[in-house]
Amino acid sequence: MNATLRYLLPRLAWTLLLLALLSLLAHWSDRLARKGNDKTVLRAVLFINGTLGDKSFFDSAAKGMRRAGRELPVSVRVVEGGNDPTRWESALADLADSGDYDIVLAGTFTMVPYVQRLAGEFPRMRFVMFDAAVDYAHCACGNVHSILFRQNEGAYLAGYLAAMLLQERLLPGLPANAGLGQVGGMQLPVIDDYLLGFGAGARAADPSIRVAIQYANGFSDPAAGKDIANAQMAAGAGLIFQAAGATGQGVTEAASEAHRYTIGVDLDQYEMYRHSNPQRAAAIVTSVLKNVDVAIVQALSLALRQQLPYGRADSLGLAEGGIGLAPHSEVLDRLPLPLRQRLDAVRADLVSGRVHPPSGFARAGTEARG
């Protein structure tokens, strides 16, 4: 019996090993064949720690993935993680561990600790962290590229424009001595970066202007945004800037119903509503564009060329095209040339560094901006 087992066991082990190798070979052959057929060179997945439909940050990121899928040899997928934060880390880990992707993208500061842990657990996986940066000094994150935005530059420009419009009485229907309002999603450094920049720009144009600020304590509550906007308008705000994700949709709705004005964020919200809801679009003066879509396409392009600088963070502002103002609206298209020239001069000062808007990250005492 023992002699029989000694004869059979090694052969059984070799047979199982051979079957495993054949299975692995078939798996890789299938992947290579699929790559050859669809010309896909890179497989990328975007994890959304929330849901799409905010007409803002997440929709912009998804837009970038769709564009990358059309223009580059990249297969793309967008995964919505929902609004339960307790599920985000495990969902992100499943994507990193699946073997289905070469690169995982995630945004916002709340995802930073998860990416930092997973970067060490999956050293062969590549990660792109956008709108926040991992702490390279305290994690094994040589496989992570971080993208930051200097949104305070675009917000400063928007604040200057808003105050100039009120000062010159170029917004029909507003009461005399109308002020400005701001609605932030939550009090976070990235949101404060917007709000501080907007307030500084407004006061640069009109040092005596009133600027109210309130946070909605959430990014997915349009009803709360509408309540805050109505309260600010009742207190005299004629134009409200919102940096609040889907909550900001309520701000826009309130401004439209009250025949007041608003400035949107992340995506060109005038363009989004121009055909579907012209009345709401008419209330939107411009939007502070955070070109997440452009940044994602650029990152995937560099990854394809093996030039994406993993292990470091890059910062994008007005000069790099990462931040900007939406160029058209009913208000902007009527802007007198002298005021447009003033705005262009302010933009040039921001790009050259002659003007440094205050930063929410400096106030938070962090340079990591995450």
NUKEMI-754171 format. One record per residue (C-alpha): residue number from 1; residue in three letters; x, y, z. Coordinates in steps of 0.1 Angstrom, whole numbers, plus 2048, in hexadecimal, padded with zeros to 3 digits. Layout:
N
+-----+-----+-----+-----+-----+
:   i :  aa :  xx :  yy :  zz :
+-----+-----+-----+-----+-----+
: NUM : Ala :   X :   Y :   Z :
...
+-----+-----+-----+-----+-----+
***
This chain:
370
+-----+-----+-----+-----+-----+
:   i :  aa :  xx :  yy :  zz :
+-----+-----+-----+-----+-----+
:   1 : Met : 800 : 800 : 800 :
:   2 : Asn : 81B : 819 : 80A :
:   3 : Ala : 82F : 810 : 7EB :
:   4 : Thr : 810 : 817 : 7D6 :
:   5 : Leu : 80B : 839 : 7E7 :
:   6 : Arg : 82F : 842 : 7E2 :
:   7 : Tyr : 82A : 83A : 7BD :
:   8 : Leu : 809 : 84D : 7B9 :
:   9 : Leu : 80D : 86C : 7CE :
:  10 : Pro : 82A : 87C : 7BB :
:  11 : Arg : 819 : 876 : 79A :
:  12 : Leu : 7F8 : 884 : 7A8 :
:  13 : Ala : 80B : 8A3 : 7B3 :
:  14 : Trp : 81B : 8A8 : 792 :
:  15 : Thr : 7FA : 8A3 : 780 :
:  16 : Leu : 7E9 : 8BE : 796 :
:  17 : Leu : 806 : 8D5 : 790 :
:  18 : Leu : 804 : 8CF : 76B :
:  19 : Leu : 7DF : 8D6 : 76A :
:  20 : Ala : 7E4 : 8F7 : 77E :
:  21 : Leu : 7FF : 902 : 765 :
:  22 : Leu : 7E8 : 8FA : 748 :
:  23 : Ser : 7CB : 90D : 758 :
:  24 : Leu : 7E2 : 92B : 75E :
:  25 : Leu : 7EF : 92A : 73A :
:  26 : Ala : 7CB : 928 : 72D :
:  27 : His : 7C2 : 946 : 742 :
:  28 : Trp : 7DE : 95C : 736 :
:  29 : Ser : 7D9 : 950 : 712 :
:  30 : Asp : 7B5 : 95B : 714 :
:  31 : Arg : 7BF : 97D : 722 :
:  32 : Leu : 7D9 : 982 : 707 :
:  33 : Ala : 7C1 : 977 : 6EC :
:  34 : Arg : 7A7 : 990 : 6F9 :
:  35 : Lys : 7C1 : 9AB : 6FA :
:  36 : Gly : 7CB : 9A3 : 6D7 :
:  37 : Asn : 7A7 : 9A4 : 6CB :
:  38 : Asp : 79C : 9C4 : 6DB :
:  39 : Lys : 7BE : 9D6 : 6DA :
:  40 : Thr : 7BB : 9DD : 6FF :
:  41 : Val : 7DD : 9E5 : 70F :
:  42 : Leu : 7D2 : 9F1 : 731 :
:  43 : Arg : 7B5 : 9E7 : 747 :
:  44 : Ala : 7A9 : A03 : 75E :
:  45 : Val : 78E : A04 : 778 :
:  46 : Leu : 780 : A23 : 789 :
:  47 : Phe : 772 : A1E : 7AC :
:  48 : Ile : 757 : A38 : 7B5 :
:  49 : Asn : 753 : A3C : 7DB :
:  50 : Gly : 72F : A47 : 7D6 :
:  51 : Thr : 718 : A46 : 7B8 :
:  52 : Leu : 718 : A56 : 796 :
:  53 : Gly : 6FF : A72 : 78D :
:  54 : Asp : 70D : A8E : 7A2 :
:  55 : Lys : 712 : AA3 : 783 :
:  56 : Ser : 733 : AAC : 792 :
:  57 : Phe : 752 : A9A : 79F :
:  58 : Phe : 74A : A75 : 79A :
:  59 : Asp : 738 : A7B : 779 :
:  60 : Ser : 758 : A8E : 76D :
:  61 : Ala : 76E : A70 : 777 :
:  62 : Ala : 757 : A58 : 765 :
:  63 : Lys : 757 : A6F : 746 :
:  64 : Gly : 77D : A6C : 746 :
:  65 : Met : 77B : A46 : 747 :
:  66 : Arg : 763 : A45 : 72A :
:  67 : Arg : 779 : A5C : 715 :
:  68 : Ala : 798 : A47 : 71D :
:  69 : Gly : 784 : A28 : 712 :
:  70 : Arg : 77C : A39 : 6F1 :
:  71 : Glu : 79D : A49 : 6E9 :
:  72 : Leu : 7B7 : A31 : 6F8 :
:  73 : Pro : 7BE : A0C : 6F7 :
:  74 : Val : 7B0 : A09 : 71A :
:  75 : Ser : 793 : 9F4 : 726 :
:  76 : Val : 781 : A08 : 741 :
:  77 : Arg : 767 : A00 : 75C :
:  78 : Val : 757 : A17 : 775 :
:  79 : Val : 74C : A07 : 796 :
:  80 : Glu : 734 : A1A : 7AD :
:  81 : Gly : 73B : A12 : 7D1 :
:  82 : Gly : 71B : A21 : 7DF :
:  83 : Asn : 718 : A38 : 7FD :
:  84 : Asp : 721 : A1F : 819 :
:  85 : Pro : 746 : A26 : 822 :
:  86 : Thr : 74A : A05 : 834 :
:  87 : Arg : 748 : 9F3 : 812 :
:  88 : Trp : 762 : A08 : 800 :
:  89 : Glu : 782 : 9F8 : 80B :
:  90 : Ser : 777 : 9D4 : 805 :
:  91 : Ala : 769 : 9DE : 7E3 :
:  92 : Leu : 789 : 9EF : 7D9 :
:  93 : Ala : 79E : 9D1 : 7E5 :
:  94 : Asp : 788 : 9BA : 7D0 :
:  95 : Leu : 791 : 9CE : 7B1 :
:  96 : Ala : 7B6 : 9CF : 7B9 :
:  97 : Asp : 7B6 : 9A9 : 7C0 :
:  98 : Ser : 7A0 : 99E : 7A2 :
:  99 : Gly : 7BC : 99C : 789 :
: 100 : Asp : 7A4 : 9AD : 770 :
: 101 : Tyr : 7B5 : 9D0 : 771 :
: 102 : Asp : 7D8 : 9DF : 76D :
: 103 : Ile : 7CF : A00 : 77D :
: 104 : Val : 7B6 : A0B : 797 :
: 105 : Leu : 7AA : A2F : 79A :
: 106 : Ala : 799 : A3E : 7B8 :
: 107 : Gly : 793 : A62 : 7C4 :
: 108 : Thr : 78C : A78 : 7E2 :
: 109 : Phe : 79F : A79 : 803 :
: 110 : Thr : 789 : A5F : 813 :
: 111 : Met : 798 : A44 : 7FD :
: 112 : Val : 7BC : A4D : 806 :
: 113 : Pro : 7C0 : A35 : 824 :
: 114 : Tyr : 7B1 : A18 : 810 :
: 115 : Val : 7C8 : A1E : 7F2 :
: 116 : Gln : 7E6 : A21 : 809 :
: 117 : Arg : 7DF : 9FF : 819 :
: 118 : Leu : 7D7 : 9EE : 7F8 :
: 119 : Ala : 7F6 : 9FC : 7E6 :
: 120 : Gly : 80B : 9E9 : 7FF :
: 121 : Glu : 7F6 : 9C9 : 7FD :
: 122 : Phe : 7F6 : 9C9 : 7D7 :
: 123 : Pro : 818 : 9D7 : 7CD :
: 124 : Arg : 815 : 9CB : 7A9 :
: 125 : Met : 7F4 : 9DE : 7A4 :
: 126 : Arg : 7F5 : A02 : 799 :
: 127 : Phe : 7DF : A1D : 7A9 :
: 128 : Val : 7D5 : A41 : 7A0 :
: 129 : Met : 7C8 : A56 : 7BC :
: 130 : Phe : 7B7 : A76 : 7B0 :
: 131 : Asp : 7AD : A95 : 7C4 :
: 132 : Ala : 7C1 : A89 : 7E1 :
: 133 : Ala : 7E4 : A7B : 7E7 :
: 134 : Val : 7F1 : A5E : 7FA :
: 135 : Asp : 80B : A64 : 815 :
: 136 : Tyr : 82A : A58 : 803 :
: 137 : Ala : 83F : A5D : 822 :
: 138 : His : 82B : A45 : 836 :
: 139 : Cys : 81F : A2A : 81E :
: 140 : Ala : 82D : A11 : 805 :
: 141 : Cys : 81D : A25 : 7E8 :
: 142 : Gly : 837 : A23 : 7CD :
: 143 : Asn : 81B : A15 : 7B7 :
: 144 : Val : 804 : A32 : 7BC :
: 145 : His : 802 : A52 : 7A8 :
: 146 : Ser : 7EF : A6F : 7B8 :
: 147 : Ile : 7DD : A8C : 7A6 :
: 148 : Leu : 7D5 : AAC : 7B9 :
: 149 : Phe : 7C3 : ACA : 7AD :
: 150 : Arg : 7C8 : AEF : 7B6 :
: 151 : Gln : 7A3 : AF6 : 7B6 :
: 152 : Asn : 7A8 : B16 : 7CA :
: 153 : Glu : 7B6 : B26 : 7AB :
: 154 : Gly : 796 : B20 : 797 :
: 155 : Ala : 780 : B29 : 7B4 :
: 156 : Tyr : 793 : B4A : 7B9 :
: 157 : Leu : 78C : B52 : 794 :
: 158 : Ala : 767 : B4A : 799 :
: 159 : Gly : 765 : B5F : 7B8 :
: 160 : Tyr : 775 : B7C : 7A6 :
: 161 : Leu : 75C : B78 : 78A :
: 162 : Ala : 73E : B76 : 7A2 :
: 163 : Ala : 747 : B95 : 7B5 :
: 164 : Met : 74E : BA8 : 794 :
: 165 : Leu : 72B : B9E : 787 :
: 166 : Leu : 71A : BAB : 7A7 :
: 167 : Gln : 72F : BCB : 7A8 :
: 168 : Glu : 727 : BD3 : 784 :
: 169 : Arg : 702 : BC9 : 788 :
: 170 : Leu : 704 : BB1 : 76B :
: 171 : Leu : 6EC : B96 : 77A :
: 172 : Pro : 6C8 : BA1 : 773 :
: 173 : Gly : 6AF : B9D : 78F :
: 174 : Leu : 6C6 : B9F : 7AD :
: 175 : Pro : 6BE : BB5 : 7CB :
: 176 : Ala : 6D5 : BD3 : 7D1 :
: 177 : Asn : 6F3 : BCB : 7E7 :
: 178 : Ala : 6F0 : BA6 : 7E0 :
: 179 : Gly : 70C : B91 : 7EE :
: 180 : Leu : 71A : B6E : 7E7 :
: 181 : Gly : 714 : B4C : 7F7 :
: 182 : Gln : 728 : B2C : 7F7 :
: 183 : Val : 71D : B09 : 7FF :
: 184 : Gly : 737 : AEE : 806 :
: 185 : Gly : 72F : AC9 : 808 :
: 186 : Met : 743 : AC3 : 827 :
: 187 : Gln : 75E : AD6 : 83A :
: 188 : Leu : 77C : AC4 : 82A :
: 189 : Pro : 79D : AD3 : 81E :
: 190 : Val : 794 : ACD : 7FA :
: 191 : Ile : 772 : ADF : 7FE :
: 192 : Asp : 782 : AFB : 812 :
: 193 : Asp : 79B : AFF : 7F6 :
: 194 : Tyr : 77E : B08 : 7DF :
: 195 : Leu : 76C : B1F : 7F9 :
: 196 : Leu : 78B : B32 : 804 :
: 197 : Gly : 796 : B37 : 7E0 :
: 198 : Phe : 773 : B44 : 7D6 :
: 199 : Gly : 771 : B5C : 7F4 :
: 200 : Ala : 794 : B6A : 7ED :
: 201 : Gly : 78C : B70 : 7C9 :
: 202 : Ala : 76B : B81 : 7D1 :
: 203 : Arg : 77C : B98 : 7EA :
: 204 : Ala : 798 : BA0 : 7D1 :
: 205 : Ala : 77D : BAE : 7BA :
: 206 : Asp : 769 : BBE : 7D5 :
: 207 : Pro : 778 : BC0 : 7F8 :
: 208 : Ser : 756 : BC9 : 808 :
: 209 : Ile : 742 : BAC : 7FA :
: 210 : Arg : 72F : B95 : 811 :
: 211 : Val : 736 : B70 : 80D :
: 212 : Ala : 722 : B56 : 821 :
: 213 : Ile : 72E : B32 : 826 :
: 214 : Gln : 71C : B13 : 831 :
: 215 : Tyr : 723 : AEE : 82F :
: 216 : Ala : 708 : AD4 : 827 :
: 217 : Asn : 71A : AB8 : 839 :
: 218 : Gly : 716 : AA1 : 81B :
: 219 : Phe : 71B : A9E : 7F6 :
: 220 : Ser : 6FC : A8B : 7EC :
: 221 : Asp : 6DF : AA0 : 7FB :
: 222 : Pro : 6D0 : AB9 : 7E2 :
: 223 : Ala : 6B4 : AC1 : 7FB :
: 224 : Ala : 6CD : ACE : 814 :
: 225 : Gly : 6DF : AE2 : 7F9 :
: 226 : Lys : 6BE : AF2 : 7EF :
: 227 : Asp : 6B5 : AFB : 813 :
: 228 : Ile : 6D8 : B0B : 819 :
: 229 : Ala : 6D6 : B1E : 7F8 :
: 230 : Asn : 6B3 : B2B : 800 :
: 231 : Ala : 6BF : B37 : 822 :
: 232 : Gln : 6DD : B49 : 813 :
: 233 : Met : 6C7 : B5A : 7F9 :
: 234 : Ala : 6AF : B65 : 813 :
: 235 : Ala : 6CD : B75 : 825 :
: 236 : Gly : 6D6 : B88 : 805 :
: 237 : Ala : 6EC : B71 : 7F0 :
: 238 : Gly : 6E7 : B77 : 7CB :
: 239 : Leu : 700 : B5D : 7BE :
: 240 : Ile : 70A : B3D : 7CF :
: 241 : Phe : 729 : B28 : 7C8 :
: 242 : Gln : 725 : B03 : 7D1 :
: 243 : Ala : 740 : AE9 : 7D6 :
: 244 : Ala : 729 : ACD : 7E2 :
: 245 : Gly : 726 : AB0 : 7CA :
: 246 : Ala : 702 : AA5 : 7C4 :
: 247 : Thr : 6F8 : ABC : 7E1 :
: 248 : Gly : 700 : AD9 : 7CB :
: 249 : Gln : 6E3 : ACF : 7B3 :
: 250 : Gly : 6CC : ADD : 7CE :
: 251 : Val : 6DF : AFD : 7CE :
: 252 : Thr : 6DB : B01 : 7A9 :
: 253 : Glu : 6B6 : AF9 : 7AB :
: 254 : Ala : 6B0 : B12 : 7C7 :
: 255 : Ala : 6C2 : B2E : 7B4 :
: 256 : Ser : 6AF : B26 : 794 :
: 257 : Glu : 68D : B27 : 7A6 :
: 258 : Ala : 696 : B48 : 7B8 :
: 259 : His : 6A4 : B58 : 798 :
: 260 : Arg : 6C6 : B5B : 7A8 :
: 261 : Tyr : 6E7 : B4E : 79C :
: 262 : Thr : 700 : B32 : 7A4 :
: 263 : Ile : 723 : B26 : 79A :
: 264 : Gly : 727 : B01 : 797 :
: 265 : Val : 745 : AEA : 79C :
: 266 : Asp : 759 : ACE : 78C :
: 267 : Leu : 745 : ACA : 76B :
: 268 : Asp : 736 : AE5 : 754 :
: 269 : Gln : 714 : AE6 : 764 :
: 270 : Tyr : 706 : B01 : 74D :
: 271 : Glu : 70D : AEA : 72F :
: 272 : Met : 6FE : ACC : 741 :
: 273 : Tyr : 6DC : ADE : 747 :
: 274 : Arg : 6DC : AF4 : 727 :
: 275 : His : 6C5 : ADD : 713 :
: 276 : Ser : 6B4 : AC9 : 72E :
: 277 : Asn : 6AB : AE6 : 746 :
: 278 : Pro : 6B1 : B08 : 736 :
: 279 : Gln : 6A3 : B1A : 754 :
: 280 : Arg : 6BC : B0A : 76C :
: 281 : Ala : 6D8 : B0F : 753 :
: 282 : Ala : 6D0 : B35 : 752 :
: 283 : Ala : 6D8 : B37 : 777 :
: 284 : Ile : 6FB : B28 : 773 :
: 285 : Val : 716 : B43 : 76D :
: 286 : Thr : 732 : B2B : 769 :
: 287 : Ser : 742 : B0C : 779 :
: 288 : Val : 764 : B07 : 789 :
: 289 : Leu : 770 : AEA : 775 :
: 290 : Lys : 785 : AD0 : 786 :
: 291 : Asn : 78F : ABC : 767 :
: 292 : Val : 790 : A9A : 777 :
: 293 : Asp : 787 : A8B : 756 :
: 294 : Val : 7A5 : A9B : 745 :
: 295 : Ala : 7BC : A91 : 761 :
: 296 : Ile : 7B0 : A6C : 75F :
: 297 : Val : 7B5 : A6B : 739 :
: 298 : Gln : 7D8 : A7A : 73D :
: 299 : Ala : 7E1 : A61 : 758 :
: 300 : Leu : 7D6 : A43 : 744 :
: 301 : Ser : 7E8 : A50 : 725 :
: 302 : Leu : 808 : A53 : 73A :
: 303 : Ala : 803 : A31 : 749 :
: 304 : Leu : 800 : A22 : 726 :
: 305 : Arg : 822 : A31 : 71D :
: 306 : Gln : 82F : A26 : 73F :
: 307 : Gln : 836 : A4A : 747 :
: 308 : Leu : 81E : A4F : 764 :
: 309 : Pro : 833 : A5A : 782 :
: 310 : Tyr : 829 : A41 : 79D :
: 311 : Gly : 835 : A49 : 7BF :
: 312 : Arg : 82D : A6E : 7BE :
: 313 : Ala : 811 : A88 : 7BC :
: 314 : Asp : 80C : AA1 : 7A1 :
: 315 : Ser : 7F8 : AC2 : 7A5 :
: 316 : Leu : 7E2 : AD0 : 78A :
: 317 : Gly : 7D5 : AF4 : 789 :
: 318 : Leu : 7CC : B0F : 770 :
: 319 : Ala : 7EE : B0D : 75F :
: 320 : Glu : 7EC : AE7 : 759 :
: 321 : Gly : 7C7 : AE8 : 74E :
: 322 : Gly : 7BD : AD4 : 76C :
: 323 : Ile : 7A7 : AF0 : 778 :
: 324 : Gly : 793 : B0A : 765 :
: 325 : Leu : 772 : B1D : 761 :
: 326 : Ala : 757 : B12 : 749 :
: 327 : Pro : 759 : B2B : 72C :
: 328 : His : 734 : B30 : 722 :
: 329 : Ser : 713 : B38 : 732 :
: 330 : Glu : 6F7 : B52 : 72C :
: 331 : Val : 709 : B69 : 744 :
: 332 : Leu : 72D : B63 : 738 :
: 333 : Asp : 724 : B67 : 714 :
: 334 : Arg : 717 : B8A : 71B :
: 335 : Leu : 735 : B94 : 730 :
: 336 : Pro : 743 : BB5 : 725 :
: 337 : Leu : 766 : BB4 : 716 :
: 338 : Pro : 776 : BCA : 731 :
: 339 : Leu : 76A : BB2 : 74C :
: 340 : Arg : 775 : B94 : 738 :
: 341 : Gln : 798 : BA4 : 735 :
: 342 : Arg : 799 : BAA : 75B :
: 343 : Leu : 791 : B85 : 760 :
: 344 : Asp : 7AC : B7B : 748 :
: 345 : Ala : 7C5 : B90 : 75A :
: 346 : Val : 7BC : B80 : 77B :
: 347 : Arg : 7C0 : B5E : 76B :
: 348 : Ala : 7E2 : B67 : 75E :
: 349 : Asp : 7EC : B72 : 781 :
: 350 : Leu : 7E1 : B51 : 790 :
: 351 : Val : 7F4 : B3D : 775 :
: 352 : Ser : 814 : B51 : 779 :
: 353 : Gly : 813 : B4E : 79F :
: 354 : Arg : 80F : B74 : 7A5 :
: 355 : Val : 7EF : B6C : 7B8 :
: 356 : His : 7EE : B4F : 7D1 :
: 357 : Pro : 7CB : B47 : 7DD :
: 358 : Pro : 7C7 : B3A : 800 :
: 359 : Ser : 7C5 : B14 : 803 :
: 360 : Gly : 7AF : AFE : 818 :
: 361 : Phe : 7CC : AE6 : 81B :
: 362 : Ala : 7E3 : B00 : 82A :
: 363 : Arg : 7C8 : B08 : 843 :
: 364 : Ala : 7C4 : AE3 : 84C :
: 365 : Gly : 7EA : AE3 : 852 :
: 366 : Thr : 7F1 : AC7 : 839 :
: 367 : Glu : 807 : AC7 : 81B :
: 368 : Ala : 7FC : AA4 : 811 :
: 369 : Arg : 7DA : AB2 : 806 :
: 370 : Gly : 7CA : A91 : 80E :
+-----+-----+-----+-----+-----+
***
